[in-house]
């Protein structure tokens, strides 16, 4: 599960660097790991997920 979540996070971050035919809000979604996932993630990956989700809150109105 952690490998899948890690891959999803990396792909989500990479998507911000490419043109996918839509705005960030059209092509992205919040990353919502479970508490068990968070306990296994590195601090760096948790920070990347938080940055992604905060960007979505700011640009798209995502709610926690």
C-alpha positions in Angstrom: 0.0 0.0 0.0 2.8 2.4 0.9 4.5 1.8 -2.5 1.2 2.6 -4.3 0.7 5.7 -2.2 4.3 6.8 -2.8 3.9 6.3 -6.6 0.6 8.2 -6.5 2.2 11.1 -4.7 5.1 11.3 -7.1 2.8 11.2 -10.1 0.6 13.9 -8.6 3.6 16.1 -8.1 5.0 15.4 -11.5 1.6 16.2 -13.1 2.0 19.8 -11.9 5.1 20.1 -14.1 3.5 18.8 -17.3 0.6 20.0 -19.6 -2.2 17.5 -19.3 -4.9 19.5 -21.0 -6.6 21.0 -18.0 -6.0 23.1 -15.0 -4.6 21.8 -11.7 -8.2 21.7 -10.3 -9.4 19.6 -13.3 -6.7 17.0 -13.3 -5.7 16.7 -9.6 -7.4 15.5 -6.4 -6.5 15.5 -2.7 -4.2 12.8 -1.5 -5.8 11.3 1.6 -3.6 8.6 3.1 -4.9 6.6 6.1 -3.4 7.0 9.5 -1.6 3.7 9.0 -0.1 4.9 5.7 1.1 8.2 7.3 2.9 6.3 10.1 4.9 4.5 7.4 5.7 7.5 5.2 9.0 9.4 5.3 8.8 13.0 6.6 9.7 14.3 3.1 6.9 12.5 1.5 4.4 13.7 4.1 5.6 17.2 3.4 5.1 16.8 -0.3 1.5 15.4 0.2 0.7 18.3 2.5 2.1 20.8 0.0 0.0 19.2 -2.8 -3.2 19.3 -0.6 -2.6 22.9 0.5 -2.2 23.9 -3.1 -5.5 22.3 -3.8 -7.2 24.0 -0.9 -5.8 27.4 -2.1 -6.6 27.0 -5.8 -9.6 24.6 -5.9 -11.3 25.0 -2.5 -10.6 21.4 -1.4 -11.8 20.7 2.1 -9.9 18.5 4.6 
